[in-house]
């Protein structure tokens, strides 16, 4: 093989690799919106449409569904965070309110954001929140504690096979970096 042939092949290979890199970068950027669409269609990962509107209706008193509440703190979130009640039994079609207690154990103001997830995953589409602390970031001063409400109802058309729903909130620290550094000291 001549040197000229080798150079030509190297140029072709370089162009092909450059195209592959461009495709990979584009795919990486497309993953977030594609994942959101996938979650919205399937109900996986607890992604739900947000605020629901409750219209007074006759609850289905023939059915009972146990709702379990769990809380998880990310490693960099030094707050106490827990449900006031760890489980309740509900009737589909009736609105309920539960409280979550939170306390900032640091000496600085911090901002938290709770992200919900459901198990079984497909129950997310039947669980409707009319009010939730998870819709907004929560700011707590040093040592401040609060009880945060979450109002919800379960759709009456939830399939019979679902008799237990677990709702887990993961609390993330979303305090801007300069405030995080001060809070960590």
VENBEL-V214839 format. One record per backbone hydrogen bond with DSSP energy under -0.5 kcal/mol. CO is the residue of the C=O (numbers start at 1). NH is the residue of the N-H. If there is no record, write none. Layout:
CO:NH ; CO:NH
//
This chain:
2:6 ; 3:7 ; 4:8 ; 5:9 ; 6:10 ; 7:11 ; 8:12 ; 9:13 ; 10:14 ; 11:15 ; 12:16 ; 13:17 ; 14:18 ; 15:19 ; 16:20 ; 17:21 ; 18:22 ; 19:23 ; 20:24 ; 21:25 ; 22:26 ; 23:27 ; 24:28 ; 25:29 ; 26:30 ; 27:31 ; 28:32 ; 29:33 ; 30:34 ; 31:35 ; 32:36 ; 33:37 ; 34:38 ; 35:39 ; 36:40 ; 37:41 ; 38:42 ; 39:43 ; 43:46 ; 44:47 ; 50:129 ; 52:54 ; 53:55 ; 57:59 ; 59:61 ; 60:63 ; 65:90 ; 66:68 ; 66:165 ; 67:88 ; 68:167 ; 70:169 ; 72:171 ; 74:77 ; 76:78 ; 77:79 ; 78:105 ; 80:103 ; 82:101 ; 86:69 ; 88:67 ; 90:65 ; 91:94 ; 92:60 ; 94:154 ; 96:152 ; 98:150 ; 99:84 ; 99:85 ; 100:148 ; 101:82 ; 102:146 ; 103:80 ; 103:105 ; 104:143 ; 106:143 ; 110:140 ; 111:174 ; 111:175 ; 112:138 ; 113:172 ; 115:170 ; 117:168 ; 119:166 ; 120:123 ; 121:124 ; 122:125 ; 123:126 ; 123:127 ; 124:127 ; 126:128 ; 126:155 ; 127:129 ; 128:130 ; 128:153 ; 129:52 ; 131:151 ; 132:135 ; 133:136 ; 138:112 ; 138:140 ; 140:110 ; 141:144 ; 144:104 ; 146:102 ; 146:148 ; 148:100 ; 149:133 ; 150:98 ; 151:130 ; 151:131 ; 152:96 ; 153:128 ; 154:93 ; 155:158 ; 159:162 ; 161:163 ; 163:66 ; 165:68 ; 165:167 ; 166:119 ; 166:168 ; 167:70 ; 168:117 ; 169:72 ; 169:171 ; 170:115 ; 170:172 ; 171:74 ; 172:113 ; 172:174 ; 176:179 ; 176:180 ; 177:181 ; 178:182 ; 179:183 ; 180:184 ; 181:185 ; 182:185
//
